């Protein structure tokens, strides 16, 4: 045992005071005067030995009271073990996790994990002397300046939830001294790289907090059924939900709001550890961009209960068709849909300017493809266009071969004729995204079209439909930034029955919609590395693009290339919602931003799992068990400051004081 202030032991001389008083009291005779025998007090039968024992016990209680009172001021303690590194009390770093997962409730407590973490940090701060300097760290932010204890506690009281959950670079901010990390240690955000980045000089103390439960339902994403928003018509929105908990959530309310007005509502069951999709129909009126969001009711973690996105009517898809076969013209098919702008040319009357500006090019039944057209089609695909190639009945194989060579497509004609036997096409796979929303009830035994095989190929990017023998019937080839859809036979009835089949219209519509170029995503997350949006409407202006939300304005790192703006999300921009992209005061677009999904996964590392991550190669990293703040504080004191005994001395002082009173009153 060692004394922190040994000079207080001189106060033990005060023990002589009760001893002297005791000796004086023994020698003094006590006279009792009375005028009448009525006032004679009844006396107890008390022997001299009993009286002396009582006096000695009272004296002993008084002496021990003074002794332990003096020891309490001297502050005795048991030093830490010799193999333990002494604690550096000059600099202390307090890392308090204030990410959104800390909204969760603590186990056995009616407090959020953040509130518990703040109280625990205050308790740890009280361990160190007033001369120590404190640094407060939260994920993604090092609070500038060195604080005294009072300032650090005030900063802890002011902590609020933040969107950042990354711990990168924190190890380098706390060089030397002691670093206390108080967190729920989510498996999705806390990585072993953090441990490896810490130097061996800093004494690191990992203080895990136990959540009451890790169940949580989050809105993972939303997407349109065909990525094409039709004005004044029914559109279908898919909302993907994920339940990370161990129990099924039944009847979860899901609501769609557009311009702050509720547009739809439903309830859905979300199985444990699985995803579920809510399908919502909606209508968009007018040409303006609609600010929309999905909400769910899930507690106690609520930051991910809202998903923001934008909805704007899509511009018409421009389709140019080239055909020499008027009988198989697609004009009636596409002109019946208001979302398409359709133009058709014969091979000798092609307007190449219209072709280059189209979204979709359909080469339908051309007997010969000129070298100029082959080069135009190849460049169109590589630049991001969509081409549907349907061969002619009497096709010039060499001209088609030139196009296949320009696009590096391994295809060739088979030499089949109209009299060849047609082969049935296999039913499509039910999970093929190309056929999403086409079938109201999928039937693997459905009647399919039959066709001869005029063109054969291999190594396509995707085989959408196949013959029953396994040969491709309709495939997609990805070349450059675009796609080419190749059909194995002409649309002529002698070669192919697809044109008279119920699948013909949805297949051709799907091919056309595939050419729609969505200029911006429905929503973005704050961890998007680079965001790309069109800047064609602002090419004549110079200036700095800004992102604004209410009274806040942010200037991202930005670059304009080829009519597109590329920018990174500013680190300070952390509030989910809608931001307007502006240039010189003019609004160019409305963008929706949401929080990253890592924080929604509430699974935690246990203290034992943290110890496994730390291993034996990091003796300067210490992991504490679950418990209240005082337990972690006591463990730290015991390991690095030793076991303080002054509290026990005060308890003994009170004990002997009470014992003295009891001896005087009861004996």
VOLUM-607194 format. One line per 2 residues: number of its first residue (from 1); their letters; for each residue x negated, y negated, z of C-alpha. Coordinates in Angstrom, 3 decimals. Each point is the difference from the previous one (the first is absolute). Layout:
N
NUM> A> X:Y:Z | ...;
//
This chain:
667
1> XX> 0.000:0.000:0.000 | -1.198:-3.513:-0.837;
3> XX> 1.175:-3.398:1.189 | 0.635:-2.783:-2.494;
5> XX> -0.342:-2.726:2.690 | -2.086:1.544:2.829;
7> XX> -0.468:-3.325:1.807 | 3.567:0.267:1.267;
9> XX> -1.220:2.765:2.344 | -1.253:-2.688:2.381;
11> XX> 3.673:-0.556:0.803 | -0.003:3.366:1.767;
13> XX> -1.244:-1.901:3.051 | 3.660:-0.928:0.488;
15> XX> 0.470:3.537:1.348 | -1.429:-1.285:3.292;
17> XX> 3.085:-2.187:0.545 | 2.553:2.815:0.684;
19> XX> -2.616:1.890:2.023 | -0.627:-2.974:2.286;
21> XX> 3.728:-0.630:0.375 | 0.536:3.644:0.882;
23> XX> -2.675:-0.037:2.732 | 1.272:-3.245:1.497;
25> XX> 3.572:1.310:0.077 | -1.045:3.123:1.933;
27> XX> -1.545:-2.081:2.821 | 2.919:-2.418:0.423;
29> XX> 2.630:0.764:2.708 | 3.546:-0.699:-0.958;
31> XX> 2.231:-1.626:2.691 | 3.755:0.275:-0.166;
33> XX> 2.131:-2.292:2.231 | 3.604:0.624:0.852;
35> XX> 2.402:-1.377:2.683 | 2.365:2.916:0.247;
37> XX> -0.231:3.699:-0.336 | 2.636:-0.242:-2.725;
39> XX> -2.650:-1.312:-2.335 | -2.483:2.806:0.553;
41> XX> -0.637:1.424:-3.447 | 0.296:3.681:-0.569;
43> XX> -3.432:1.430:-0.653 | -1.023:2.944:-2.055;
45> XX> -1.925:2.852:1.441 | -3.231:-0.637:-1.820;
47> XX> -3.309:1.437:1.108 | -3.248:-1.931:-0.216;
49> XX> -1.361:2.359:-2.666 | 3.045:-0.577:-2.233;
51> XX> -0.269:-3.743:0.408 | -3.678:0.052:-0.864;
53> XX> 0.645:2.141:-3.102 | 2.621:-2.471:-1.210;
55> XX> -2.366:-2.914:0.447 | -2.793:1.838:-1.812;
57> XX> 2.284:0.803:-2.973 | 1.108:-3.624:-0.256;
59> XX> -3.639:-1.097:0.140 | -0.920:2.497:-2.704;
61> XX> 2.818:-1.247:-2.280 | -1.167:-3.609:0.439;
63> XX> -3.621:0.900:-0.713 | 0.880:2.005:-3.123;
65> XX> 2.316:-2.792:-1.231 | -2.911:-2.454:0.149;
67> XX> -2.450:2.482:-1.544 | 2.180:0.780:-3.043;
69> XX> 0.947:-3.667:-0.419 | -3.688:-0.874:-0.236;
71> XX> -0.604:2.885:-2.426 | 2.855:-1.190:-2.207;
73> XX> -1.778:-3.348:-0.411 | -3.316:1.793:-0.606;
75> XX> 1.719:1.996:-2.827 | -1.570:3.470:0.230;
77> XX> 0.019:2.210:-3.096 | -1.336:3.333:-1.194;
79> XX> -2.335:-0.664:-2.955 | 0.592:1.614:-3.393;
81> XX> -1.923:3.139:-0.857 | -3.580:-0.443:-1.092;
83> XX> 0.643:1.404:-3.509 | 2.649:-2.630:-0.779;
85> XX> -0.940:-3.144:-1.943 | 0.531:-3.073:2.171;
87> XX> 2.861:-2.215:-1.103 | -0.836:-3.307:-1.652;
89> XX> 2.180:-2.493:1.813 | -1.092:-3.052:-1.985;
91> XX> 2.069:0.561:-3.165 | 3.311:1.841:-0.353;
93> XX> 2.018:0.571:-3.190 | 3.699:0.817:0.352;
95> XX> 1.473:1.597:-3.122 | 3.774:0.100:0.340;
97> XX> 1.935:1.708:-2.776 | 2.934:-2.257:-0.886;
99> XX> 1.046:1.788:-3.201 | 3.669:0.735:-0.630;
101> XX> -0.220:3.554:1.318 | -0.462:-1.566:3.445;
103> XX> 3.716:-0.867:-0.135 | 0.515:3.563:1.190;
105> XX> 0.950:0.549:3.642 | -2.520:1.374:2.474;
107> XX> 0.525:3.450:1.487 | 2.013:-0.263:3.203;
109> XX> 0.162:-3.804:-0.171 | 2.539:-2.503:-1.257;
111> XX> -2.747:-2.086:-1.602 | -1.481:-0.191:-3.478;
113> XX> -3.483:1.382:-0.504 | -1.238:-3.533:-0.682;
115> XX> 1.250:-1.221:3.394 | -1.699:2.952:1.683;
117> XX> -3.219:-0.667:-1.921 | -0.028:-3.663:1.060;
119> XX> 0.473:0.874:3.668 | -2.701:2.626:-0.202;
121> XX> -2.404:-2.475:-1.604 | 0.661:-2.464:2.812;
123> XX> -0.701:2.721:2.566 | -3.298:0.840:-1.682;
125> XX> -0.988:-3.670:-0.218 | 0.370:-0.306:3.767;
127> XX> -2.822:2.541:0.444 | -2.667:-2.399:-1.179;
129> XX> -1.460:-2.981:1.855 | 1.231:-3.528:-0.768;
131> XX> -3.282:-0.751:-1.808 | 0.698:2.621:-2.706;
133> XX> 0.932:-1.145:-3.507 | 2.946:1.593:-1.788;
135> XX> 0.764:0.459:-3.704 | 3.499:0.940:-1.147;
137> XX> 0.338:2.136:-3.149 | 3.102:1.190:-1.845;
139> XX> 0.078:2.091:-3.216 | -1.135:-2.153:-2.864;
141> XX> -0.695:-3.038:2.194 | -2.809:-1.053:2.313;
143> XX> 1.315:-2.787:2.215 | -2.682:-2.636:-0.313;
145> XX> -1.896:-1.207:3.018 | -1.208:1.467:3.257;
147> XX> 2.540:-0.202:2.779 | -0.139:-0.074:3.733;
149> XX> 2.235:2.445:1.795 | 2.889:-2.445:0.382;
151> XX> -0.159:-0.935:-3.685 | -0.118:3.652:-1.038;
153> XX> 3.066:0.800:2.111 | 1.864:-2.957:-1.517;
155> XX> -0.893:1.243:-3.487 | 1.240:3.475:0.919;
157> XX> 3.319:-1.432:1.144 | 0.381:-1.758:-3.366;
159> XX> -0.494:3.174:-2.098 | 2.782:0.901:-2.433;
161> XX> 0.426:2.814:-2.483 | -2.087:-0.191:-3.178;
163> XX> 0.181:1.733:-3.364 | -3.669:1.009:-0.125;
165> XX> -0.926:3.431:1.315 | -3.504:0.483:-1.392;
167> XX> -2.923:0.265:2.426 | -2.696:-0.561:-2.609;
169> XX> -2.878:-2.205:1.089 | 1.023:-0.076:3.653;
171> XX> -3.048:1.958:1.115 | -2.317:-2.684:-1.363;
173> XX> 1.889:-2.758:1.825 | -0.700:1.455:3.437;
175> XX> -3.793:0.282:0.139 | -1.245:0.998:3.425;
177> XX> 1.916:-0.266:3.251 | 3.227:1.957:0.502;
179> XX> 2.791:0.486:-2.520 | 3.405:1.149:1.220;
181> XX> 2.322:1.234:-2.739 | 3.626:0.316:1.117;
183> XX> 2.203:1.552:-2.670 | 2.454:2.757:-0.870;
185> XX> -2.693:1.394:-2.368 | 2.222:0.873:-2.942;
187> XX> -1.301:2.790:-2.192 | 0.956:-1.973:-3.106;
189> XX> -2.046:-3.109:0.867 | -2.780:1.007:2.424;
191> XX> -2.839:1.727:-1.841 | -3.262:1.553:1.212;
193> XX> -1.869:-2.574:-2.084 | 0.748:-2.498:2.752;
195> XX> -1.920:2.139:2.486 | -2.964:0.467:-2.323;
197> XX> -0.271:-3.756:-0.597 | -0.572:-0.822:3.693;
199> XX> -3.587:-0.544:1.124 | -1.450:1.991:2.873;
201> XX> -0.533:-3.085:2.178 | 3.683:-0.827:0.481;
203> XX> 1.828:1.956:2.686 | 3.354:0.838:-1.614;
205> XX> 3.030:1.020:2.040 | 2.973:1.480:-1.870;
207> XX> 3.188:-0.424:2.038 | 2.877:1.859:-1.738;
209> XX> 3.643:-0.849:0.654 | 2.645:2.705:-0.134;
211> XX> 3.217:-0.773:-1.891 | 3.345:1.241:1.256;
213> XX> 0.722:1.594:-3.391 | -1.356:-0.085:-3.539;
215> XX> 3.285:0.290:-1.895 | 0.433:-2.620:-2.688;
217> XX> 1.908:-0.397:-3.261 | -1.501:-2.353:-2.537;
219> XX> 0.991:-1.296:-3.435 | -2.774:1.436:-2.107;
221> XX> 0.876:-1.583:-3.348 | 2.774:-0.966:-2.386;
223> XX> 0.170:0.535:-3.758 | 2.466:-0.424:-2.826;
225> XX> 1.361:3.079:-1.688 | -1.234:-1.057:-3.440;
227> XX> -2.038:-3.129:0.896 | 2.391:-2.043:-2.107;
229> XX> 2.372:-2.444:1.685 | 3.162:-0.554:-2.037;
231> XX> 1.847:-3.281:0.440 | 3.696:0.214:0.929;
233> XX> -0.155:3.806:0.013 | -0.460:2.808:2.499;
235> XX> -3.619:0.613:0.981 | -1.300:2.755:2.264;
237> XX> -2.559:-0.531:2.736 | -1.806:2.828:1.816;
239> XX> -1.112:-0.617:3.585 | -2.575:2.459:1.323;
241> XX> 0.033:0.482:3.784 | -2.470:2.006:2.091;
243> XX> 0.536:1.420:3.472 | -3.297:0.560:1.841;
245> XX> 1.755:1.315:3.122 | 0.672:3.563:1.107;
247> XX> 3.793:-0.379:-0.027 | 2.482:-0.583:-2.821;
249> XX> 1.543:-3.467:-0.063 | 3.678:0.367:-0.863;
251> XX> 2.200:-2.726:-1.450 | -2.731:-2.626:-0.390;
253> XX> 1.620:-3.240:-1.278 | -1.580:-1.366:-3.202;
255> XX> 1.055:-3.424:-1.301 | -0.853:-1.939:-3.155;
257> XX> -0.010:-3.806:0.140 | -0.290:-2.267:-3.024;
259> XX> -0.478:-3.713:0.604 | 0.806:0.648:3.706;
261> XX> 3.420:1.462:-0.899 | 0.680:3.676:0.630;
263> XX> 0.389:1.760:-3.338 | 0.251:3.649:1.069;
265> XX> -0.157:2.257:3.054 | -0.169:3.717:0.679;
267> XX> -1.261:2.489:2.581 | -2.449:2.832:-0.539;
269> XX> -1.564:2.899:1.914 | -3.818:0.017:0.062;
271> XX> -1.524:3.401:0.919 | -2.938:0.187:2.397;
273> XX> -3.436:-0.384:-1.616 | 1.656:-0.411:-3.402;
275> XX> 1.161:-2.603:-2.486 | 3.522:-0.787:-1.124;
277> XX> 1.316:-2.206:-2.796 | 2.965:-2.315:0.209;
279> XX> 1.527:-0.858:-3.394 | 1.706:-3.392:-0.206;
281> XX> 1.873:-1.567:-2.910 | -0.121:-3.770:-0.468;
283> XX> 0.711:-2.730:-2.534 | -2.133:-2.992:-0.943;
285> XX> 1.785:-3.103:-1.225 | -1.673:-2.818:-1.843;
287> XX> -3.582:-0.341:-1.174 | -1.695:-1.108:3.214;
289> XX> -2.184:2.136:2.229 | 1.872:1.404:2.979;
291> XX> -1.684:0.279:3.395 | 1.072:3.381:1.346;
293> XX> -0.854:2.150:2.988 | 0.919:3.345:1.539;
295> XX> 0.575:0.325:3.753 | 0.350:3.002:2.315;
297> XX> 0.726:0.289:3.739 | -2.846:1.840:1.719;
299> XX> -1.522:-0.718:3.414 | -2.253:-0.786:1.847;
301> XX> -2.486:-0.692:-2.833 | 1.843:-2.497:-2.203;
303> XX> -2.604:-1.745:-2.154 | 0.540:2.505:-2.834;
305> XX> 3.808:-0.103:0.098 | 0.156:-2.529:-2.862;
307> XX> -1.380:0.380:-3.517 | -0.084:-3.099:-2.226;
309> XX> 0.083:0.110:-3.813 | 1.092:-2.087:-2.965;
311> XX> 2.573:0.798:-2.676 | 0.222:-1.874:-3.299;
313> XX> 1.910:0.920:-3.160 | -2.419:1.540:-2.454;
315> XX> -0.615:-1.608:-3.357 | 1.330:1.893:-3.019;
317> XX> -2.196:2.758:-1.383 | -1.015:-0.779:-3.567;
319> XX> 0.109:3.093:-2.212 | -1.313:0.143:-3.571;
321> XX> 0.832:3.132:-2.001 | -1.683:1.007:-3.259;
323> XX> 1.941:2.512:-2.104 | 0.459:1.208:-3.586;
325> XX> 2.931:2.239:0.973 | 3.205:-2.083:0.302;
327> XX> 2.018:3.092:0.956 | -2.007:0.386:3.224;
329> XX> -0.117:-3.698:0.835 | 0.006:-0.870:3.719;
331> XX> 1.673:-3.381:-0.450 | 3.417:1.079:1.307;
333> XX> -1.626:1.659:3.005 | -2.015:-2.975:1.248;
335> XX> 2.278:-2.845:-1.065 | 2.727:1.369:2.243;
337> XX> -2.089:-0.867:3.077 | -0.215:-3.756:0.806;
339> XX> -3.374:0.508:1.717 | -1.671:0.794:-3.343;
341> XX> -0.898:-2.353:-2.834 | -0.241:2.295:-3.020;
343> XX> -1.508:-0.670:-3.428 | -0.539:2.564:-2.770;
345> XX> -2.289:-0.157:-3.045 | -0.673:2.248:-2.965;
347> XX> -3.617:1.000:-0.611 | -0.374:-2.501:-2.837;
349> XX> 1.460:-2.958:1.923 | -1.848:0.109:3.334;
351> XX> -0.429:-3.299:1.851 | -3.278:0.632:1.826;
353> XX> 0.466:-3.112:2.117 | 3.241:1.444:1.409;
355> XX> -1.730:3.336:0.580 | -2.770:-1.562:2.082;
357> XX> 2.508:-1.911:2.146 | 2.248:3.010:0.633;
359> XX> 0.168:1.999:3.197 | 0.847:3.287:-1.713;
361> XX> -0.850:1.171:-3.525 | 1.881:2.985:-1.455;
363> XX> -1.504:1.648:-3.080 | 2.959:2.074:-1.179;
365> XX> -0.212:2.156:-3.115 | -2.651:-1.905:-1.968;
367> XX> -1.231:2.210:-2.831 | -3.347:-1.772:-0.096;
369> XX> -1.885:-2.150:2.486 | -2.313:-2.491:-1.668;
371> XX> -3.488:-0.601:1.434 | 1.063:-3.526:1.018;
373> XX> 3.048:1.329:1.838 | -2.063:2.784:1.625;
375> XX> -2.472:-2.585:1.296 | 2.855:-2.247:1.178;
377> XX> 1.676:2.855:1.873 | -3.289:1.076:1.609;
379> XX> -0.790:-3.542:1.135 | 3.569:-0.470:1.216;
381> XX> -0.225:3.067:2.237 | -3.438:-0.818:1.367;
383> XX> 1.124:-3.547:0.828 | 2.800:1.325:2.220;
385> XX> 2.871:0.645:-2.399 | 2.291:3.023:-0.159;
387> XX> 0.383:1.950:-3.236 | 2.432:2.801:-0.841;
389> XX> -1.178:2.052:-2.994 | 2.628:2.162:-1.790;
391> XX> -1.361:1.738:-3.118 | 1.668:-0.099:-3.409;
393> XX> 1.462:2.963:-1.858 | -2.583:-0.316:-2.760;
395> XX> -2.845:-1.655:1.840 | -3.365:-0.806:-1.525;
397> XX> -2.289:2.070:2.214 | -3.126:-1.966:-0.822;
399> XX> 1.538:-3.362:0.968 | 1.334:1.442:3.248;
401> XX> -3.372:1.609:0.606 | -1.617:-3.429:-0.308;
403> XX> 2.288:-1.333:2.760 | -0.699:3.029:2.198;
405> XX> -3.721:-0.544:-0.507 | 0.224:-3.700:0.929;
407> XX> 1.742:0.930:3.260 | -2.081:3.146:0.618;
409> XX> 3.107:2.196:0.116 | -0.682:3.722:-0.686;
411> XX> 3.059:0.540:-2.214 | 0.558:1.525:-3.441;
413> XX> 2.891:1.106:-2.230 | 1.017:3.669:0.041;
415> XX> 1.479:0.248:-3.507 | 3.490:1.072:1.116;
417> XX> 2.983:-0.796:-2.227 | 3.722:-0.525:0.402;
419> XX> 0.658:3.695:-0.396 | -2.171:0.977:2.955;
421> XX> 1.618:1.472:3.076 | 0.717:-2.523:2.729;
423> XX> -1.236:0.672:3.513 | 1.902:-1.014:3.115;
425> XX> -1.469:-2.643:2.255 | -0.480:0.811:3.689;
427> XX> 2.094:-1.803:2.606 | -2.007:-2.843:1.557;
429> XX> -1.504:0.326:3.440 | 2.355:-1.519:2.634;
431> XX> -2.852:-1.894:1.701 | -1.258:-1.636:-3.204;
433> XX> 0.111:-3.802:0.554 | 0.866:-0.510:-3.680;
435> XX> 3.417:1.608:0.580 | 0.718:-1.690:3.317;
437> XX> 3.671:-1.093:0.219 | 0.896:1.639:-3.346;
439> XX> 1.714:3.079:1.443 | 2.901:-0.399:2.407;
441> XX> -0.250:3.750:0.735 | -3.052:1.878:-1.242;
443> XX> 0.592:3.388:-1.615 | -3.028:2.065:-1.013;
445> XX> 2.211:1.921:-2.468 | 1.250:-3.081:-1.860;
447> XX> 0.303:0.123:-3.766 | -3.113:-1.561:-1.572;
449> XX> -0.772:-1.136:-3.564 | -1.857:2.185:-2.481;
451> XX> -2.712:-1.061:-2.395 | -2.685:1.138:-2.360;
453> XX> -3.574:-0.955:0.805 | -1.272:-2.349:-2.684;
455> XX> -2.912:-1.377:2.072 | -2.118:1.886:2.524;
457> XX> -2.337:-1.532:2.556 | -1.890:0.666:3.215;
459> XX> -1.312:-1.914:3.025 | 2.757:-2.574:0.371;
461> XX> 0.181:-2.266:3.044 | 3.420:1.495:0.802;
463> XX> 2.219:2.548:-1.705 | 3.514:-1.341:0.584;
465> XX> 1.839:2.816:-1.826 | -1.252:3.368:-1.213;
467> XX> 1.171:2.768:-2.290 | 0.935:3.259:1.674;
469> XX> -3.321:1.456:-1.060 | -1.812:-2.723:1.921;
471> XX> -1.078:-2.157:-2.962 | 0.554:-3.765:0.477;
473> XX> 3.107:-1.539:-1.563 | -0.167:-3.584:1.362;
475> XX> -3.208:-1.283:1.591 | -1.544:-3.229:1.194;
477> XX> -3.547:-1.047:-0.846 | -1.594:-2.762:2.064;
479> XX> -2.424:-2.043:-2.042 | -1.561:-3.222:1.245;
481> XX> 2.672:-1.894:1.900 | 2.919:1.448:-1.976;
483> XX> 1.818:3.221:-0.792 | 0.981:1.958:-3.096;
485> XX> 2.961:2.424:0.082 | -0.243:2.712:-2.654;
487> XX> 2.948:2.149:-1.146 | -0.737:3.380:-1.613;
489> XX> 2.580:-0.216:-2.810 | 1.998:-2.543:-2.050;
491> XX> 3.481:-1.039:1.131 | 1.492:1.541:-3.127;
493> XX> 2.655:2.603:0.896 | -1.731:2.653:-2.129;
495> XX> -3.082:-0.286:2.217 | 1.278:-1.153:3.364;
497> XX> 3.315:-0.038:1.881 | -1.116:-2.589:2.537;
499> XX> 1.842:-2.905:-1.713 | 3.357:1.711:0.614;
501> XX> -0.825:1.099:3.550 | 1.113:-1.794:3.182;
503> XX> -3.646:-0.460:1.038 | -0.843:-2.102:-3.068;
505> XX> 1.309:-3.352:1.275 | -1.547:0.171:3.492;
507> XX> -3.338:1.196:-1.418 | -0.204:-2.856:-2.493;
509> XX> 1.081:-2.489:2.663 | -2.670:1.320:2.366;
511> XX> -2.653:-0.394:-2.671 | 1.122:-3.581:-0.622;
513> XX> 0.141:-0.890:3.692 | -3.523:1.411:0.380;
515> XX> -1.102:-2.925:-2.158 | 1.311:-2.514:2.520;
517> XX> -2.905:-1.877:1.528 | 0.840:-1.042:3.530;
519> XX> -1.887:-3.244:0.502 | -0.219:0.276:3.776;
521> XX> 0.683:2.651:2.603 | 3.139:-0.012:2.120;
523> XX> -2.149:-0.437:3.104 | -3.608:-0.090:1.177;
525> XX> -1.749:0.894:3.238 | -2.590:-2.021:1.859;
527> XX> -2.662:2.629:-0.682 | 0.267:-0.375:-3.791;
529> XX> -3.570:-0.625:-1.089 | 0.820:-1.932:-3.186;
531> XX> 3.411:-1.176:-1.184 | 0.711:-0.671:-3.661;
533> XX> 2.836:-2.268:-1.166 | 0.638:-1.705:-3.359;
535> XX> -1.238:-3.559:-0.374 | 1.116:-0.644:-3.582;
537> XX> 2.362:-2.804:1.014 | -2.790:-1.948:1.655;
539> XX> -2.798:0.299:-2.539 | 0.265:-3.682:-0.919;
541> XX> -0.444:-1.061:3.631 | -3.134:-0.182:2.061;
543> XX> -0.165:0.242:3.742 | -0.043:2.368:2.933;
545> XX> 2.711:2.594:0.507 | 1.499:0.073:3.493;
547> XX> 2.292:2.367:1.858 | 2.600:-1.754:2.145;
549> XX> 2.454:1.184:2.603 | 2.026:-2.675:1.773;
551> XX> -2.554:-2.592:1.175 | -2.999:2.349:-0.304;
553> XX> -2.258:-0.084:-3.048 | -2.835:2.392:-0.862;
555> XX> -2.637:-0.241:-2.712 | -1.106:3.475:-1.145;
557> XX> -3.152:0.958:-1.856 | 1.182:-0.209:-3.600;
559> XX> -0.961:0.434:-3.604 | 1.955:-0.392:-3.246;
561> XX> -0.840:2.425:-2.800 | 1.894:0.740:-3.223;
563> XX> 3.142:-1.786:1.137 | 0.108:1.752:3.369;
565> XX> -0.763:-1.223:3.499 | -2.054:2.284:2.226;
567> XX> -0.210:-0.850:3.683 | -0.712:1.561:3.403;
569> XX> 2.339:-0.391:2.948 | -1.492:-2.532:2.471;
571> XX> -0.883:1.637:3.354 | 1.946:-2.664:1.906;
573> XX> 3.211:0.830:-1.889 | 1.635:2.586:2.251;
575> XX> 3.732:-0.667:0.290 | 2.219:2.294:-2.065;
577> XX> 2.556:-1.712:-2.204 | 0.256:-2.039:-3.192;
579> XX> -2.747:-2.266:-1.330 | 0.189:-2.331:-2.973;
581> XX> -2.931:-0.154:-2.401 | -0.496:-3.674:-0.873;
583> XX> -2.227:-2.057:-2.263 | -0.011:-3.791:0.254;
585> XX> 3.272:0.084:1.904 | 1.776:2.199:-2.576;
587> XX> 1.304:3.401:1.089 | -1.138:2.735:-2.386;
589> XX> 1.252:3.122:1.786 | 1.395:1.355:3.248;
591> XX> -1.980:2.882:1.529 | 1.054:2.297:2.837;
593> XX> -2.583:1.266:2.495 | 0.371:2.776:2.558;
595> XX> -2.185:1.447:2.736 | -2.240:2.972:-0.728;
597> XX> 1.400:3.373:1.025 | -2.893:1.240:2.157;
599> XX> 1.427:-1.690:3.091 | 3.268:1.881:-0.405;
601> XX> -1.744:3.321:0.671 | 0.025:0.010:3.817;
603> XX> -1.929:3.248:0.615 | -2.805:-0.669:2.514;
605> XX> -3.366:1.432:0.950 | 0.106:1.486:3.480;
607> XX> -2.914:-0.662:2.404 | -1.335:3.508:-0.702;
609> XX> 0.153:-0.583:-3.758 | -1.831:-3.296:0.426;
611> XX> -2.720:1.776:1.955 | -0.374:2.467:-2.868;
613> XX> -0.380:-2.897:-2.442 | -2.612:-1.646:2.191;
615> XX> -1.938:3.232:0.541 | -3.306:0.166:1.828;
617> XX> -1.885:-2.344:-2.294 | 1.506:-3.144:1.533;
619> XX> -0.795:-0.028:3.758 | 0.862:-3.696:0.111;
621> XX> 3.660:0.636:-0.959 | 2.315:0.974:2.842;
623> XX> 3.586:1.247:-0.336 | 2.539:-0.345:2.824;
625> XX> 3.058:2.110:0.660 | 3.570:-1.225:-0.106;
627> XX> 1.207:-1.805:3.120 | 0.732:-3.446:1.307;
629> XX> -2.416:-2.877:-0.367 | -1.426:0.438:3.481;
631> XX> -1.135:3.574:-0.694 | -2.150:-1.061:-2.957;
633> XX> -1.318:-2.889:2.036 | -0.854:2.311:2.908;
635> XX> -1.781:2.468:-2.284 | -2.070:-2.805:-1.489;
637> XX> -0.914:-1.327:3.422 | -1.028:3.451:1.172;
639> XX> -2.176:0.694:-3.056 | -1.711:-3.334:-0.463;
641> XX> 0.350:-2.054:3.195 | 0.270:2.848:2.499;
643> XX> 2.844:0.656:2.458 | 0.932:-3.127:1.970;
645> XX> 0.933:0.654:3.641 | 1.073:-3.438:1.273;
647> XX> 3.664:0.785:-0.609 | -0.248:3.033:2.244;
649> XX> -1.645:-2.145:2.663 | 2.956:-2.377:-0.030;
651> XX> 2.390:2.937:0.322 | -1.922:1.253:3.051;
653> XX> 0.087:-3.498:1.517 | 3.762:0.005:-0.181;
655> XX> 0.145:3.548:1.362 | -2.024:-0.796:3.145;
657> XX> 1.894:-3.246:0.566 | 3.283:1.891:-0.042;
659> XX> -1.494:2.705:2.249 | -1.017:-2.635:2.570;
661> XX> 3.517:-1.451:0.074 | 1.474:3.481:0.398;
663> XX> -2.310:0.832:2.913 | 0.875:-3.220:1.846;
665> XX> 3.769:0.315:-0.516 | 0.589:3.719:0.322;
667> X> -2.466:1.139:2.668;
//
